[in-house]
């Protein structure tokens, strides 16, 4: 099931702004890599063990943002490329060593790649920004070769139901990015319809590694409550 995002709204400084994905990441791009984020930290330590054996593989980092997983793939010897909807996030990625020329601006639902052209497709914390997650997954399945892997992650619906927001703060204003909430069973069912075989499903909570991020942000008092909720889901599929 999916719940619809709220419509964009404008407010005064010091208040919240509900914004589109493209506009939100335009604003966030300049500070994105400088702001420690417990969700990204948890996702990184959960996904990394699933990405062994990338050397020599053709890897797509779909919705690559500033190139976090693209850098990882390149460092271990993969032939990697990234796409993202946000031009400004791609500019941040292009400034990193070895990533320029490996990036393209594109929508998850219309990937500019040939069918079966990648061995591994990574989609990190992004399906919830797409009105139809199944459409995005269909494209990921299309570009992945038979026997290849698709690894996806996102904010857990349990976290969203608990009131978590896809938001960030800058210049005294909080921006909440429009998103959709998909149930994990619905996503798994969609993947099965697309011919994907589930290999791993993880639904982790925050742990001790994320405590320091809460502490440095001055919100350690929120850690216990936040860590009681499944924060993200991570799935790995094989393309049949």
N, C-alpha and C positions, 0 to 999 in steps of 0.2 A: 504494500500500500504506500501511497505517497501523499504527503500534505503539501499544499501549495504555499509558496513563499508570499510574503506581504509585498505590497507595491512600494516603489521608491518614494521617499519623502525628504523634504528639505527642512532643516531646523536651524536654530541659532547656535553660535559657538558655545561649547560646554555641554551640549546636548547630543543625542544620538541622531545619526543619519542612516536611513535604510537605503542602500544603494545597489545598483546593478553589479554583476560580476566584473564586467569590463571596467567600469568607473572605479569600483572599489580597489581593484588591483592596480589601476593606474596610480591612485593615491598611495597605496601601500608599498609600491615597488621600491621607492627610495630607501625605506627603512626596514624592509622585509627581512633581509639577512642580518640585521643588527639587533633584532629583538628576539631574545630567547623565548621559545614557545614549547610548553610541555607536551602539546599534542604532536608536534613535529618530532620532538625528542623520543617520545614513546613509539611513534610510527617508524622512526629510523632504526631503533634497536629491535623492533619486531620484524621488519621487512628484510633487513640486511642478511640474516641467516638463510633466507629463501633465495638469495641471489648468488649462490655459489656457481662456479663453472661458467662465468660469462666470457672468459677470454676467447676471442675470435668470433663471438656471436654477434649477430645483427640485432641491436637493441633499440627500441623506440621508447623514449620517455614522453608519454602523452600527458599534456597539461604539465609541462616541465617546470613552469615558473622560472625561478632564477637558476635552474639547472642543478639542483641538489643531487638527484639520482643520475643525471647525465654525467656529472663529474665522477661519481662513484663508478659507473660503468666504464668510462674512459680509463680510469686509473687501474682497472683490473684487466685491460686489454680488449674490451669490446669495441665493435664498430657501432658507435651510438649516434643517434640524432634525436632532437627534441622538437615538439610543437607546443604552442600555447595560444590561447585566445588574446592574451594581453601583450601588446607591442612593448609596453614599458617594462614588463617583467622579462621579456626576451632581450631587451637592451641590457638589463642587468646581467643576464646570463652570458651574453655575447662578450662582455668585458672580462670574463674569466678565462684563464689560460686554456687554450685548445678548443673552446666551444664556439667561437665565431665561425660562421659558415656551415654549422651543423644544426641550425635552428630555422623554424618556419612558423609564421602566424597562421593558425588554422583552428577550426572548431573540432571538438572531439567527435562530433557526429558526421563530419565529412573530412576524413583524414587524407592528406595528399600523398598517399603511398599506394603502390601496386598491391594487389591481392597476394598474400603469402610472402611478402617481402621482408618480414622480420622474424627472428627466432624467439625473441622475448619482448613482450609489451608490458610496460609499467604504467599504471595510472594511479597517481598518489593523491589522496585527499581531494578528489575533484568530481566524482560522479554526482554528488549532491548538488552541483551547480548546473546540471543539465536537466531540462524539463522531462526528458525521457532517458533514464539511465540505460534502458534496454537498447535504445538506438546507439548510444555510445559504445556499449559492450558489443553490439553487432559489428561496428566498425573495427574495434580492437580484434575481434575474432576474424574478421575478413583479412586484415593485413598480417595476421600471424600465420606462419606456415604450419602445416600438419605436423603434430608432434611437438610444436613449440609451446611456450608458457605465457600465460597472462597473469600478472600480479596486480591486484587492485586493493586500495585501502580507502577508508573514509571515516568521518566522524560517525560514531555509533548512534543509531536511532534512540537508544536508551539515554544517551547523553543529551540529545536534543529534547527528548520528552522531559528531562530533568531541568530544562531551562537554559542549557548551554547555548551560546550564540556563536555564529561564525563572524567574529568581529575583531577589530583592532582599534587602537587609539593613536592619534597623532595630532599635534598642534592643538591640544585641548579639546578635541572632538572625538567621539566614538563613532566608528562606521560599522554598521551591521550589514553584511553582504547577503543579498537574496539567495535563498537555497531551497532545496526540496528534501524531504525526509522519506527515504525508502526503507522498507523493512528488509532485514537480512534474508529471511526466507523467500521474499519476492525476488530479490537479486539472484539468489541461488537458483530459483526456478527459471528465471530468464536465462541464466548462463547455461543451464541444462538444455533448454530449448534451442540454444545456439550451438549445441554440440560440444560444449566444454565439460571436461571431467574434473570434478573438484579433487584437489590433492591435499590442500591444507585450508583450515579456517581457524583464525585466531580472533578472540574478542577480549583483548587485555584491558586491565585497569592501570591507572598510574601506579608507579612503584617508587622505591627509594631513589632511583636515578632522577626522577622528576621532582622530588622534594626540594632539591637545591634551587630549581627554577622558580618554584613558588616562593621560596625564602628570599631570593635575590629581588623578586618583584614586590616584596613587602606584603605578600598575601599568604603567608604560611598557615594562617588560621583557616584558610579554605581547603588546605590539602586533604585533611581527613575526609571531609564530605565529598570532595571531587574524586578521591581515590576509591570511593565505595561504588562508583558507577562505571560500567563498561565504557571506556572512553572512545575506542575506535574498533573497527573490524578490519581484518586483513585476510584476503583469500588468494589462493594460488590455484590456477586451473591449467590443464593441458588441453591444447587444441587437438581434437580428434580428427 
